[in-house]
Amino acid sequence: MWIEALAERRNPSRERFEIRDTQGEVLLVLPFSEIAEISPAPRRSPWSFGSLQKNMDQAVSLQGEVRRQIDVARKRLSETKESLARLDAIMSAQSGR
């Protein structure tokens, strides 16, 4: 049906299936575009042990980098809190004069 629509220069994604009862009443309308999108994904070959190992090594490496970045962020946050506390103490001392 898709090829026929293209041959007749119609947009196949605008076509639809209509399911009717014996009296001709429409029970269900199913756009062709939904059916085309449901088509099965292309088959992949199974993962090899080497590719799984490579992916695992990369995941471990990325996990370590994320941990390092979290540690850096925590250190910066701690330094910022200390700086704000010192600034607050200075401001308090100045307003107390």
N, CA, C and O atoms as a GROMACS GRO file, in nm:
protein
  388
    1MET      N    1   0.082  -0.120   0.000
    1MET     CA    2   0.000   0.000   0.000
    1MET      C    3   0.086   0.126   0.000
    1MET      O    4   0.054   0.225  -0.065
    2TRP      N    5   0.195   0.120   0.073
    2TRP     CA    6   0.286   0.234   0.081
    2TRP      C    7   0.342   0.266  -0.059
    2TRP      O    8   0.343   0.381  -0.102
    3ILE      N    9   0.386   0.161  -0.128
    3ILE     CA   10   0.444   0.178  -0.262
    3ILE      C   11   0.338   0.228  -0.359
    3ILE      O   12   0.366   0.313  -0.444
    4GLU      N   13   0.216   0.177  -0.347
    4GLU     CA   14   0.108   0.222  -0.434
    4GLU      C   15   0.080   0.371  -0.415
    4GLU      O   16   0.061   0.444  -0.512
    5ALA      N   17   0.077   0.415  -0.290
    5ALA     CA   18   0.053   0.557  -0.262
    5ALA      C   19   0.164   0.643  -0.323
    5ALA      O   20   0.136   0.747  -0.381
    6LEU      N   21   0.287   0.598  -0.309
    6LEU     CA   22   0.398   0.674  -0.367
    6LEU      C   23   0.388   0.678  -0.519
    6LEU      O   24   0.414   0.781  -0.581
    7ALA      N   25   0.350   0.565  -0.578
    7ALA     CA   26   0.337   0.560  -0.724
    7ALA      C   27   0.229   0.656  -0.773
    7ALA      O   28   0.239   0.711  -0.882
    8GLU      N   29   0.126   0.676  -0.691
    8GLU     CA   30   0.017   0.768  -0.727
    8GLU      C   31   0.043   0.910  -0.678
    8GLU      O   32  -0.045   0.996  -0.680
    9ARG      N   33   0.166   0.932  -0.632
    9ARG     CA   34   0.210   1.064  -0.584
    9ARG      C   35   0.125   1.115  -0.468
    9ARG      O   36   0.093   1.234  -0.460
   10ARG      N   37   0.090   1.023  -0.379
   10ARG     CA   38   0.020   1.058  -0.255
   10ARG      C   39   0.116   1.038  -0.139
   10ARG      O   40   0.205   0.952  -0.144
   11ASN      N   41   0.098   1.116  -0.036
   11ASN     CA   42   0.180   1.102   0.083
   11ASN      C   43   0.130   0.980   0.161
   11ASN      O   44   0.020   0.985   0.216
   12PRO      N   45   0.207   0.871   0.167
   12PRO     CA   46   0.159   0.750   0.233
   12PRO      C   47   0.134   0.768   0.382
   12PRO      O   48   0.053   0.696   0.440
   13SER      N   49   0.202   0.862   0.444
   13SER     CA   50   0.181   0.880   0.589
   13SER      C   51   0.045   0.941   0.619
   13SER      O   52   0.002   0.941   0.734
   14ARG      N   53  -0.023   0.992   0.517
   14ARG     CA   54  -0.158   1.047   0.536
   14ARG      C   55  -0.267   0.943   0.512
   14ARG      O   56  -0.385   0.970   0.535
   15GLU      N   57  -0.228   0.824   0.466
   15GLU     CA   58  -0.325   0.717   0.444
   15GLU      C   59  -0.364   0.659   0.580
   15GLU      O   60  -0.298   0.684   0.680
   16ARG      N   61  -0.473   0.582   0.580
   16ARG     CA   62  -0.516   0.522   0.706
   16ARG      C   63  -0.597   0.396   0.678
   16ARG      O   64  -0.652   0.377   0.570
   17PHE      N   65  -0.601   0.310   0.779
   17PHE     CA   66  -0.688   0.194   0.776
   17PHE      C   67  -0.815   0.230   0.852
   17PHE      O   68  -0.809   0.291   0.959
   18GLU      N   69  -0.927   0.192   0.798
   18GLU     CA   70  -1.054   0.209   0.867
   18GLU      C   71  -1.114   0.071   0.889
   18GLU      O   72  -1.131  -0.006   0.794
   19ILE      N   73  -1.146   0.041   1.012
   19ILE     CA   74  -1.209  -0.086   1.045
   19ILE      C   75  -1.356  -0.057   1.071
   19ILE      O   76  -1.390   0.025   1.156
   20ARG      N   77  -1.442  -0.128   0.996
   20ARG     CA   78  -1.586  -0.103   1.002
   20ARG      C   79  -1.660  -0.230   1.044
   20ARG      O   80  -1.613  -0.342   1.023
   21ASP      N   81  -1.777  -0.209   1.102
   21ASP     CA   82  -1.861  -0.323   1.134
   21ASP      C   83  -1.944  -0.361   1.012
   21ASP      O   84  -1.929  -0.302   0.906
   22THR      N   85  -2.032  -0.460   1.028
   22THR     CA   86  -2.110  -0.508   0.914
   22THR      C   87  -2.209  -0.405   0.861
   22THR      O   88  -2.253  -0.416   0.747
   23GLN      N   89  -2.243  -0.306   0.942
   23GLN     CA   90  -2.332  -0.199   0.897
   23GLN      C   91  -2.254  -0.085   0.830
   23GLN      O   92  -2.314   0.012   0.783
   24GLY      N   93  -2.124  -0.096   0.826
   24GLY     CA   94  -2.042   0.006   0.764
   24GLY      C   95  -2.000   0.120   0.857
   24GLY      O   96  -1.938   0.217   0.813
   25GLU      N   97  -2.032   0.108   0.985
   25GLU     CA   98  -1.992   0.209   1.082
   25GLU      C   99  -1.843   0.194   1.114
   25GLU      O  100  -1.795   0.083   1.133
   26VAL      N  101  -1.772   0.305   1.119
   26VAL     CA  102  -1.628   0.303   1.149
   26VAL      C  103  -1.610   0.271   1.297
   26VAL      O  104  -1.661   0.342   1.384
   27LEU      N  105  -1.536   0.165   1.324
   27LEU     CA  106  -1.506   0.126   1.461
   27LEU      C  107  -1.370   0.177   1.507
   27LEU      O  108  -1.351   0.212   1.623
   28LEU      N  109  -1.275   0.181   1.412
   28LEU     CA  110  -1.139   0.220   1.447
   28LEU      C  111  -1.072   0.279   1.325
   28LEU      O  112  -1.085   0.226   1.214
   29VAL      N  113  -1.000   0.388   1.346
   29VAL     CA  114  -0.919   0.447   1.240
   29VAL      C  115  -0.774   0.437   1.285
   29VAL      O  116  -0.738   0.483   1.393
   30LEU      N  117  -0.692   0.377   1.201
   30LEU     CA  118  -0.552   0.358   1.233
   30LEU      C  119  -0.467   0.426   1.126
   30LEU      O  120  -0.455   0.374   1.015
   31PRO      N  121  -0.408   0.542   1.159
   31PRO     CA  122  -0.325   0.612   1.059
   31PRO      C  123  -0.207   0.526   1.016
   31PRO      O  124  -0.144   0.460   1.099
   32PHE      N  125  -0.178   0.528   0.888
   32PHE     CA  126  -0.068   0.452   0.833
   32PHE      C  127   0.064   0.495   0.896
   32PHE      O  128   0.154   0.412   0.912
   33SER      N  129   0.076   0.623   0.931
   33SER     CA  130   0.201   0.672   0.990
   33SER      C  131   0.232   0.600   1.120
   33SER      O  132   0.349   0.577   1.151
   34GLU      N  133   0.130   0.563   1.198
   34GLU     CA  134   0.155   0.491   1.323
   34GLU      C  135   0.205   0.350   1.296
   34GLU      O  136   0.290   0.299   1.368
   35ILE      N  137   0.153   0.288   1.193
   35ILE     CA  138   0.196   0.152   1.160
   35ILE      C  139   0.340   0.153   1.111
   35ILE      O  140   0.419   0.066   1.146
   36ALA      N  141   0.374   0.252   1.030
   36ALA     CA  142   0.511   0.261   0.977
   36ALA      C  143   0.610   0.284   1.088
   36ALA      O  144   0.723   0.234   1.081
   37GLU      N  145   0.572   0.359   1.192
   37GLU     CA  146   0.664   0.388   1.302
   37GLU      C  147   0.683   0.267   1.393
   37GLU      O  148   0.781   0.261   1.466
   38ILE      N  149   0.591   0.173   1.389
   38ILE     CA  150   0.598   0.056   1.476
   38ILE      C  151   0.686  -0.053   1.418
   38ILE      O  152   0.715  -0.151   1.486
   39SER      N  153   0.730  -0.037   1.295
   39SER     CA  154   0.807  -0.142   1.230
   39SER      C  155   0.924  -0.184   1.318
   39SER      O  156   0.983  -0.101   1.386
   40PRO      N  157   0.957  -0.313   1.318
   40PRO     CA  158   1.062  -0.362   1.408
   40PRO      C  159   1.197  -0.299   1.376
   40PRO      O  160   1.230  -0.268   1.262
   41ALA      N  161   1.273  -0.283   1.482
   41ALA     CA  162   1.408  -0.226   1.468
   41ALA      C  163   1.497  -0.327   1.396
   41ALA      O  164   1.476  -0.448   1.405
   42PRO      N  165   1.596  -0.276   1.323
   42PRO     CA  166   1.686  -0.370   1.256
   42PRO      C  167   1.758  -0.458   1.359
   42PRO      O  168   1.789  -0.414   1.469
   43ARG      N  169   1.782  -0.580   1.321
   43ARG     CA  170   1.848  -0.674   1.412
   43ARG      C  171   1.995  -0.640   1.426
   43ARG      O  172   2.063  -0.604   1.330
   44ARG      N  173   2.043  -0.652   1.548
   44ARG     CA  174   2.185  -0.630   1.575
   44ARG      C  175   2.250  -0.764   1.604
   44ARG      O  176   2.186  -0.857   1.653
   45SER      N  177   2.374  -0.770   1.572
   45SER     CA  178   2.445  -0.893   1.607
   45SER      C  179   2.468  -0.892   1.758
   45SER      O  180   2.478  -0.786   1.818
   46PRO      N  181   2.477  -1.009   1.818
   46PRO     CA  182   2.499  -1.014   1.963
   46PRO      C  183   2.631  -0.947   2.001
   46PRO      O  184   2.726  -0.943   1.923
   47TRP      N  185   2.633  -0.896   2.122
   47TRP     CA  186   2.755  -0.831   2.171
   47TRP      C  187   2.866  -0.934   2.185
   47TRP      O  188   2.842  -1.048   2.226
   48SER      N  189   2.985  -0.893   2.151
   48SER     CA  190   3.101  -0.980   2.175
   48SER      C  191   3.155  -0.948   2.314
   48SER      O  192   3.130  -0.841   2.369
   49PHE      N  193   3.229  -1.042   2.370
   49PHE     CA  194   3.287  -1.019   2.501
   49PHE      C  195   3.378  -0.898   2.500
   49PHE      O  196   3.379  -0.818   2.594
   50GLY      N  197   3.455  -0.882   2.392
   50GLY     CA  198   3.548  -0.769   2.382
   50GLY      C  199   3.475  -0.636   2.384
   50GLY      O  200   3.519  -0.542   2.450
   51SER      N  201   3.362  -0.627   2.311
   51SER     CA  202   3.289  -0.500   2.309
   51SER      C  203   3.223  -0.474   2.444
   51SER      O  204   3.215  -0.359   2.488
   52LEU      N  205   3.176  -0.579   2.510
   52LEU     CA  206   3.118  -0.562   2.644
   52LEU      C  207   3.225  -0.514   2.742
   52LEU      O  208   3.200  -0.426   2.824
   53GLN      N  209   3.344  -0.573   2.734
   53GLN     CA  210   3.454  -0.534   2.823
   53GLN      C  211   3.492  -0.388   2.798
   53GLN      O  212   3.515  -0.312   2.893
   54LYS      N  213   3.498  -0.349   2.672
   54LYS     CA  214   3.532  -0.211   2.638
   54LYS      C  215   3.428  -0.114   2.694
   54LYS      O  216   3.464  -0.011   2.750
   55ASN      N  217   3.300  -0.148   2.679
   55ASN     CA  218   3.194  -0.063   2.733
   55ASN      C  219   3.201  -0.055   2.885
   55ASN      O  220   3.179   0.052   2.942
   56MET      N  221   3.230  -0.167   2.949
   56MET     CA  222   3.240  -0.167   3.094
   56MET      C  223   3.359  -0.082   3.141
   56MET      O  224   3.346  -0.005   3.236
   57ASP      N  225   3.472  -0.095   3.074
   57ASP     CA  226   3.589  -0.016   3.110
   57ASP      C  227   3.559   0.134   3.094
   57ASP      O  228   3.599   0.215   3.178
   58GLN      N  229   3.490   0.168   2.988
   58GLN     CA  230   3.455   0.308   2.965
   58GLN      C  231   3.360   0.357   3.073
   58GLN      O  232   3.374   0.469   3.122
   59ALA      N  233   3.263   0.274   3.112
   59ALA     CA  234   3.168   0.312   3.217
   59ALA      C  235   3.240   0.334   3.350
   59ALA      O  236   3.209   0.429   3.423
   60VAL      N  237   3.335   0.247   3.382
   60VAL     CA  238   3.412   0.260   3.507
   60VAL      C  239   3.494   0.388   3.504
   60VAL      O  240   3.503   0.459   3.604
   61SER      N  241   3.555   0.416   3.390
   61SER     CA  242   3.635   0.538   3.376
   61SER      C  243   3.548   0.663   3.394
   61SER      O  244   3.586   0.757   3.464
   62LEU      N  245   3.432   0.662   3.330
   62LEU     CA  246   3.341   0.777   3.342
   62LEU      C  247   3.290   0.792   3.485
   62LEU      O  248   3.275   0.904   3.534
   63GLN      N  249   3.265   0.680   3.550
   63GLN     CA  250   3.220   0.685   3.688
   63GLN      C  251   3.327   0.749   3.777
   63GLN      O  252   3.295   0.830   3.864
   64GLY      N  253   3.452   0.712   3.754
   64GLY     CA  254   3.562   0.773   3.832
   64GLY      C  255   3.572   0.922   3.806
   64GLY      O  256   3.596   0.999   3.899
   65GLU      N  257   3.555   0.963   3.680
   65GLU     CA  258   3.561   1.106   3.647
   65GLU      C  259   3.446   1.181   3.713
   65GLU      O  260   3.466   1.292   3.762
   66VAL      N  261   3.328   1.123   3.714
   66VAL     CA  262   3.215   1.188   3.781
   66VAL      C  263   3.244   1.203   3.931
   66VAL      O  264   3.217   1.308   3.989
   67ARG      N  265   3.299   1.100   3.991
   67ARG     CA  266   3.334   1.109   4.135
   67ARG      C  267   3.436   1.220   4.159
   67ARG      O  268   3.423   1.296   4.256
   68ARG      N  269   3.536   1.231   4.073
   68ARG     CA  270   3.637   1.337   4.089
   68ARG      C  271   3.572   1.475   4.076
   68ARG      O  272   3.604   1.566   4.153
   69GLN      N  273   3.483   1.490   3.980
   69GLN     CA  274   3.416   1.619   3.962
   69GLN      C  275   3.326   1.652   4.080
   69GLN      O  276   3.314   1.769   4.118
   70ILE      N  277   3.261   1.552   4.138
   70ILE     CA  278   3.179   1.575   4.258
   70ILE      C  279   3.267   1.619   4.373
   70ILE      O  280   3.230   1.709   4.448
   71ASP      N  281   3.383   1.556   4.389
   71ASP     CA  282   3.476   1.596   4.495
   71ASP      C  283   3.521   1.740   4.477
   71ASP      O  284   3.528   1.816   4.574
   72VAL      N  285   3.552   1.779   4.353
   72VAL     CA  286   3.591   1.918   4.325
   72VAL      C  287   3.478   2.012   4.361
   72VAL      O  288   3.501   2.116   4.423
   73ALA      N  289   3.356   1.977   4.322
   73ALA     CA  290   3.240   2.063   4.350
   73ALA      C  291   3.220   2.076   4.502
   73ALA      O  292   3.189   2.185   4.550
   74ARG      N  293   3.235   1.966   4.575
   74ARG     CA  294   3.219   1.972   4.721
   74ARG      C  295   3.326   2.062   4.784
   74ARG      O  296   3.297   2.139   4.876
   75LYS      N  297   3.449   2.051   4.735
   75LYS     CA  298   3.558   2.135   4.788
   75LYS      C  299   3.527   2.282   4.763
   75LYS      O  300   3.541   2.365   4.852
   76ARG      N  301   3.485   2.314   4.640
   76ARG     CA  302   3.453   2.453   4.606
   76ARG      C  303   3.337   2.505   4.691
   76ARG      O  304   3.339   2.620   4.735
   77LEU      N  305   3.238   2.421   4.714
   77LEU     CA  306   3.124   2.460   4.797
   77LEU      C  307   3.168   2.487   4.940
   77LEU      O  308   3.122   2.583   5.002
   78SER      N  309   3.255   2.402   4.991
   78SER     CA  310   3.307   2.422   5.127
   78SER      C  311   3.386   2.553   5.135
   78SER      O  312   3.370   2.630   5.231
   79GLU      N  313   3.470   2.578   5.036
   79GLU     CA  314   3.548   2.703   5.034
   79GLU      C  315   3.455   2.825   5.026
   79GLU      O  316   3.480   2.927   5.090
   80THR      N  317   3.350   2.813   4.947
   80THR     CA  318   3.256   2.924   4.934
   80THR      C  319   3.184   2.950   5.065
   80THR      O  320   3.166   3.065   5.105
   81LYS      N  321   3.143   2.843   5.134
   81LYS     CA  322   3.077   2.859   5.264
   81LYS      C  323   3.170   2.927   5.365
   81LYS      O  324   3.127   3.014   5.440
   82GLU      N  325   3.298   2.886   5.365
   82GLU     CA  326   3.395   2.948   5.455
   82GLU      C  327   3.412   3.097   5.423
   82GLU      O  328   3.419   3.181   5.513
   83SER      N  329   3.420   3.129   5.295
   83SER     CA  330   3.436   3.269   5.254
   83SER      C  331   3.314   3.351   5.294
   83SER      O  332   3.328   3.464   5.341
   84LEU      N  333   3.196   3.296   5.277
   84LEU     CA  334   3.073   3.366   5.315
   84LEU      C  335   3.066   3.387   5.466
   84LEU      O  336   3.020   3.491   5.514
   85ALA      N  337   3.110   3.286   5.541
   85ALA     CA  338   3.111   3.299   5.687
   85ALA      C  339   3.206   3.410   5.730
   85ALA      O  340   3.174   3.488   5.819
   86ARG      N  341   3.326   3.417   5.666
   86ARG     CA  342   3.421   3.524   5.699
   86ARG      C  343   3.362   3.660   5.662
   86ARG      O  344   3.374   3.757   5.738
   87LEU      N  345   3.299   3.668   5.545
   87LEU     CA  346   3.238   3.794   5.501
   87LEU      C  347   3.126   3.835   5.597
   87LEU      O  348   3.114   3.953   5.631
   88ASP      N  349   3.046   3.740   5.640
   88ASP     CA  350   2.939   3.768   5.734
   88ASP      C  351   2.996   3.821   5.865
   88ASP      O  352   2.942   3.915   5.924
   89ALA      N  353   3.107   3.762   5.911
   89ALA     CA  354   3.170   3.807   6.036
   89ALA      C  355   3.223   3.949   6.020
   89ALA      O  356   3.209   4.030   6.112
   90ILE      N  357   3.283   3.980   5.906
   90ILE     CA  358   3.334   4.115   5.881
   90ILE      C  359   3.220   4.215   5.879
   90ILE      O  360   3.229   4.321   5.940
   91MET      N  361   3.110   4.179   5.807
   91MET     CA  362   2.995   4.270   5.796
   91MET      C  363   2.931   4.292   5.933
   91MET      O  364   2.889   4.403   5.966
   92SER      N  365   2.923   4.187   6.012
   92SER     CA  366   2.867   4.198   6.146
   92SER      C  367   2.952   4.288   6.234
   92SER      O  368   2.899   4.370   6.310
   93ALA      N  369   3.086   4.273   6.224
   93ALA     CA  370   3.177   4.353   6.304
   93ALA      C  371   3.167   4.499   6.264
   93ALA      O  372   3.171   4.587   6.350
   94GLN      N  373   3.154   4.527   6.135
   94GLN     CA  374   3.144   4.665   6.088
   94GLN      C  375   3.012   4.728   6.128
   94GLN      O  376   3.008   4.847   6.162
   95SER      N  377   2.906   4.654   6.126
   95SER     CA  378   2.776   4.712   6.163
   95SER      C  379   2.762   4.728   6.313
   95SER      O  380   2.678   4.804   6.361
   96GLY      N  381   2.845   4.656   6.389
   96GLY     CA  382   2.841   4.663   6.535
   96GLY      C  383   2.916   4.782   6.591
   96GLY      O  384   2.906   4.810   6.711
   97ARG      N  385   2.989   4.853   6.509
   97ARG     CA  386   3.067   4.966   6.559
   97ARG      C  387   2.982   5.080   6.595
   97ARG      O  388   3.032   5.184   6.638
   0.00000   0.00000   0.00000
